Amino acid sequence: MIRRIHLIIITLLIGMVSCTPGKRERTIQNTAPTIFPDYSGIIIPKNIAPLNFRINHQGIKYCIIFGSRDEENFKIVSKKADIRIPEKKWRKLLTKNAGNFITISLCVKTNEGIWECYKPIQNKISSDRIDPYIAFRRINAGMIFWEDMAIVQRNLENFCESDIISNQNTGNNCMNCHTFRNRDPESFMLHIRGVPGGTLITNKNKTLWLNTKTPYTLSPFVYPAWHPNGRYIAFSTNKIHQNFFGTGHRNNHVRDDASDLVVYDIDSNLAFTDPKIATLDFENMPAWSPDGRFLYYLRSKYEHKLMPDTSEMYDLMRIPFDPDTRKLGSPEMILSSDETGLSISFPQLSPDGNFLVFCMADYGYFNINNTSSDLYLMNLSDMSYSKLDINSDKTESFPNWSDNSRWLMFASKRIDGMYTLPHFAYVDSTGKVSKPFPLPMKDPEAYFTRLTNFNRPAFIKGKVTLTQNELLKIVYSKNRDVIFDTLNVDIDALTRATITNPTTPETSLPYMRD
């Protein structure tokens, strides 16, 4: 096997001599070339767009050969270090070699006219497809400015990108929390804050435009999780504030003054809760199990409110849920911050029900600006968990699973420490996670010149077909008030989600104590 690999490498290197006519001196480096992004030793979906890259070696000409097994598939000769791979040839290479390895062999012609050839890069092509689209929020890095914000969809099989809805058409207001039911492009929701404002939900043939602020809730609905059956969406309701820092290693921190969970029934237009998920403690960031029988969520103890934000710690909880009766069982602690010494955030369960990925950081829950935020994986068969090897020294956040549970996407600031960009890693059936690679860019220069975040990336199985004009027509119509169901809830007057008298002054409520 080793002898065969050596023969393949020799064959490819000899082929490189034919990149230019005539005899040329060449040296063979026993090291791999340096390229950006680092597309070496990775597992690639068989339907991913070309992984264009920049060669980080000075030269006057570059020759790249893409090969598989013992054959040369195609080559690129370029005077530029930025390499753009022909889409048709790339697609043919991946399709032909699904389940096998491909090689990228590279030679650089120096100013002295010598070809320097490097050790071939080897990558595996997975037979497991990746969902063809992702959706994300385009927003700048300023946190408080959003003159050009949009919910965007991107085709992972090529480089096509389009706005699902842009705030250029809604008075430059804020839009967030786009969420899809089982990665279905025809069933999604998003919030639009300001004027016009509301929550837009489209579920196959039903489209709702809602006012989700009720006399019984802390706020309009916030962080969402769509139940697998499509009837329910769990939301947090939060009193949120942000801290901005002029000096030091922190620039922004999002913190809750209060937080509860509610569940919205799309069929009846009713929001309901239970005192067990609407307490003085802070319940937040819901996530459903794939069978819809458990609602996972975060919980921070009330006493953390009285401490500095760096003492704010969140546990991972779950509570049984009966979709037929809408009844919730007893909360169960899954992972305690007392045990880990870290605060948990962004829980996401794999569609096959085998794994749960989450982030942990030194404090807080909305860790998009916390460099200590790292990814962890829990095996749900025994609740064991471990820190993933794919973390960087920058912020990791917003994990998300592909429909087949084989691809993990997450937002990372590892490239420059400033902007988030989706990264992808293969997860096998045992939970082993491969080396990640960033979202492919048509122009490799874009990794360094873009000025916006790819926020909250989410897999979708196809393109959103509702046009922006159709969505804007809904957004500019009168929205419908959500009804809060108090009939089947034992109201205990703990927080605004469970008060008996909606006219009670806020200053008399327990969560307003300092």
N, C-alpha and C positions, 0 to 999 in steps of 0.2 A: 504493500500500500504506500509506504514512504517513498520507495523507488518510483512508483507511478506518479506521485505528486511532484517529485523532483523533475521527472521527464516532462510533465505538463508545464512546469515553470520554465524549464529550458526552452521548450517549444514556443511558449508565448514570448519570451525575451528575444529569441531569434527572429520571431515575426516582427518585432519592433524595429529591427534594422530596416525593414522594408517601408517604414514610415516616410523615409526620404530616399530619393534615388542616389546611387553612388556609394562608395565606401566611406564609412564613418568610424572614428574611434569611439569606443564606449567603455564605461566602467560599470560594474555591477555592484551595487551597494547591498550589503547583507542586512539591510534594515527596511522597514516599511516606509512608504512615503508619508509625509505629513499633509493631510488635506483637511479642509473645513467645509461643512461639519465632518466630524470623525466617523465616516461611514466604513468602519472596519470591525470585523467580528460581530456583526449584528445579524438578527433574523428579520427578514423583509417579507411583508405580505406580497402575495403573488399579483395583487391588483393595485399596488401603490404607484403613484406618479414617479417620474424619473427623479433620482436622488442626485440632483445637480450639486456641484461642489467647487471649491476654490483650491488650487494647488499652492501650497505654501513653500515653494521652492523657486528661487530666482532662475529665470531662463529666457531664451529667445524663441523657443518652440517647445511644444508639449505633445507627446504621443500617448494615448490611452487605449488599451485593448481590453474589451469586455469579452471574457471567455467562459466556457463551461466544460467540465470534464477535460477532454483532450483536444478541444477544438476552439478556434477563434470564431466568435460570433460577429463582432464588428469592432471598428476602431475609429477614434477621433484624433485628428491632427489639428492643433490650434496654436496660434501665436499668443493667445490670451490665457491667463491662468484660471479664469473663470470658465468652467466646463459645463456646457448645456448638452444633455443627452437627448438624441432624437427619440421622440415619444413612441413612434411605431416600432423602432428597433428594440427599445427598452421593453415594451410590452411583450413583444415576441420572445425576448430573452427570458423574461420572468415566467411566462406561460409554459414555455418549453422545459424549464428547469424547476418547476414547482416540486418541492420536496428534496431538492438537491442543492449543491453549492455552485456559486459563480465566483469568478475571479476578476479583479480589476488590476491590470498591470500597467505601470506608468514609467515613462522615460522623459527626462528633461534635457534639452539641448542647452548647454551653457554658453556663455559669451565667447568662450574659447572654441566653440564648435564641437565639443565633446558631448556625446549622449551618456547621461547618467541614468541607469535603470535601477529600479527599486524592487524590493521583494513584493510579490503580488499580494493584494488585499483579498481576503476570502470572506464571503458572506453566504448565509443560507437563505434559500427562498422557501418560505412556509407554504404548505398547501392550504392553510387556513386563511380565508379571505378576511380583510378588514372591512368594516362598514364603509360604504362608498362616500359618505358625507360626514362633516362635522358642522356644528353651529357654535358660534361664539359671540361675545360682545366686544365690539371694537371701541376702545376707550383710551384716551391718552393717559400718561403716567402722573398727571397732576392731582388726581382724586377729586378735586373740587371744580374742575372745568370739563365740560362735556359738549362743547359747541359742535363737535362732529362725532356723534355716538351712533352706533347702529347694532342691530342683531343681524349677523352675517352668516351665510352658509358657504362652505368651501367643499369642492369636489376633491376627494383624496386621490382619485384615479387620474386626475390631471390638475391643472392649476386654475380652473374656473372658479370664480368667486362672485357672489352677488349679495346685495342687501335684502334681507327678509323685510325689514322695516328700519328706516333711518329717522333720527330725530331732526334731520334737516326739514322734514315734512310735518313735524309735530311741535313746532315752536322751540326747538332746541332743548326739550325737556329730557328727563332721565328715563331710561328704559333698562330693565334688568330681569334676572331670575328666569330666563327662558328655560323651559323644562319640557321634555317629550315623554309621552307615555310609551314605554317599551321601545324607545328609539324610532317611533313611528312619525314620519314627517307630516302626517295628516292629523295628528293629535298632539297639540302642544299648547303651552300657556306662557304668557309673559306679563310683567307689570309695566305700566307706563305711569310715571310720577309727574305731577304738575298739572298743567292745563293744556290739552285734554289729559285726564288721568283716569286710571282704572286698571282692572285685570282682564286681559283678553284670554279666553279659553276656546280652542277649537278642537272638537272631538268628532272626527269623521264628518258627518253631515250637520252637526250642531255647533253653532258658534255663539259664545256668550261674551258680553261686555259688561263687567260688573263693577259696582261700588262695594268694596269689601270692608269698609269701615262701618262697624256697628256700635251701638251703645255699650255692648258687652265685651268689646275687644280692645286691647291695648292700642292697636293701630290697624291700618289696612293690612291684609295678608302680606307676609314677607317670604321667608325661605320655603320653597315648595318641595313636595315629593309626590309623584303621581302613583296612585295605587295600580297594580298590574291589571285589575279588571276594568279600569277606565272610568269607574263611577265616582271614585273619591280622589281628592287631593288633600294631603296633609300639609298644613302651613304652620309656621311660627307667626306669632304676633309679638312685636318687639317695641320697646322704647330704646332707641339707639342713639348714641352720640359718638363723635370721633374726636380724638386727641391728635393735634399736630405738633411736631417738635422742630424747633429751629436749630438745635445742635444735637450732637451725640449720634449713636448708631441707628436711632429710630426716626422715621419721618411721619408715620401715621399709625394710629391704632384705633380699631373699631371696638366699641364696648357697649354692652346692654345695661340699661338701668332696670329693666324688667323684661321677661320673656315667658310666653306660654305657647302651648300647641293647641290647634283646633283642626278639625277635619271637615272639609267641604264636600257635601253630597251634590254632585252635578245634576242628578235627575230631579231632586226636590228643591234645589236652590237653598238648602239649609246648611248652616255651619253649626257644628256641635263640638263639645269637648267633654272632659271628665276631670273631676278634681285631682285625679292622680297625675295628670299631665298639664295641670294648670295650677301650680302651687306657688308659694313664696319663692321657692327655688327657681332657677332660670332654665326652662326647657327650650331646646332649640334644635335646628338643623335636622328635621325628620328624614327618614329613609326607610322604605318598605322592604321587607323580605320578598324574594321572587314569587312566593306562593301567596303573598298578601296577608299572611296570618300573624305577622309580627311587625310592629312599628318600632324601628330603632331611632334613637335620638340622643342628643347631648343633654347633660344636666350639670349645672353649676350650683353649688350651695349658696343660699341667700347671704350668709355671712361674708362671702367674698366681695359682695357689693360694698361692704364697709372697709375694705382693704385697698391698697394700691393696685393698679391694674396688673402689675407684674405678679400679683398673688391670685389672679383670677384663673381657676382651674376647672376643667370640664371632664366629667365622667361619660362613659358610653353605656347607655341603657337600652332596654327594649321592653315592650309591653304587648301581650297578646291582643289580637283584634279579630272579631267575628264580622266578616263583611255582610252577612245576612241580617244580623240583629243590631249591628253598629255598636256592640258592647266591647269595652276594653277590660282586660284582666288586671293582674297585679304587676307592677313594674319589677324588672329584674336587672340587677347590676351585671353588665358584661365585662367591663374593664374600668377599674377605679384609678383616678389620678393620684390617689394616695399610694396605690401600688406602684405606678409607673414613675411618679415624680414629674410627670409631664401632662400637659393639657391636650385633650383629644378634639379633633375637628374633622369635617368633611367625610363622614362615613358613607361608603358606597358598597353595596353587595353585588357580587357577580351574578348574572342571570341564571347560571346553573346552580346557584345556591351553595357553592362550595367555599367561597372565599369572601372576606370583607376587607376592603382596603380603606385606610384612613390616614390622617396626618396627626402627628403629635409635635408640639412645640413647648417652649418653656413656660408659656402662659397664653391665655386668650383662646378664641375660637375662630376668628376671621383673620387667618394668618397669612394673607397674601403679601404682607409687607414685613413678615417676621422671618429673618434668615435662619432661625432655628427650626423652622417647620420642615419635617421630613415625612416620607411615606413609610407605612407599615402594612403588613399583610397578616390577616388572621385566618387560620384554618377553622371553619365553622364546625368541623366534625369533632374537634376536641377543644376549641377556643384557644389553641396555642397561637402565638403571634411572634413576629420578628421584624426588625428593622430591615428594609430592603437595601440591597447593595447598590441600587441605581441612584441613590440620593447624591446631591452635590453639596457644596458649602453655601449655596444660595437657596432661595425660597422654593419649596415644592408645595403645590396646592391643587385643588379642584380635580381629584382623580375621577375617572369615568371608565366604564367597561363597554367593550364592544358586545354586540348581540350574541356572539358565539362564545363569549367569556375567554377568548384567547388573546385579546389585545387590551392592554391597559394604556389609557391616555391620561396625561396629567399636565398641568401648567407649571412651567419652571422658569426661573429667572437666571439660570445657570450661564447663559451666554454673555450677558453684560451686567447682571445684577439689577437692572432697571426695569426691563420689559419682560412680561410673561409671554411664552411661546409654547404651544402644545408639543409634547414629546410622546413617543410611542414605544412600548416594550411588549414583547411576546411573553405570555404566561402559559406554561404547559399545565397538564392535568394534575401535576403534583404540587403546583404553586411556585415552581422555579421561574424566575423572571430574568429575561435576557437584557443585554445592554440596550439602553434606549437610544433613539435617534429623533431629531427634531422634525417638525412639519416641513416637507419638501417645499423649496422655493424655486420658481422658474428662473429667477436671477439670483445667484449666490450673494450678490452685493446687498440684497434686501435684508439679510440677517443683521447688517450693520447700519443700514440707512432708515429702517422703519422707525416710526415715532409713536406707535400705538401698542397697547396691550391686546393680546388675544385672551379675553377674560371668560372664565367659566366654559371651557370647551366641552361639548357634548356630542357623542356619536348619534348619527341618524342614518336610517337604512335607505334613504333616498332623498330626493330634492323636495323641498317645500313647494307645493304647487300653487298655493294661494298667492296671488300677486300682491305687491305692495299697495297698489291702488285699492284692491278689495279690502285689505286690512285697514287702510286709512279711512275708508268709508265707514267701517265699523267703529273705529276709534273716535270719529267725529260725530257719532250718533249718541243719543242719551243712554247712559248705562243703567243697569238694573241693580237695585239694592239687594244685597245678600241678607237673608233672614237668619238670625241667631236662634237656635232651638234651645229653649230653657225648660221644656216640658219633661224631658227624660234625664235631666242632670240634677244631681244633688248639689245645689248651689251652696257654696261654703264661704263666700265673701272673702276669699283670699286675695285674688288679683282681679284686674279689670276683665279678664276672660270669664270670671265666675262670680261676678257681683250680683246681688239680688236687686239692687236699686241702681240703675244706670245714672241716676242724677246725683249719686253720692259725690261730694267734693273730692277731688283728687288728693287734697292735702290730708284727708282722713284715712286714706288707704294705706295699708301696711307697707307696701313697697316704696312709698314716698318718704319713709323714715330715713334720716341720715345717720 
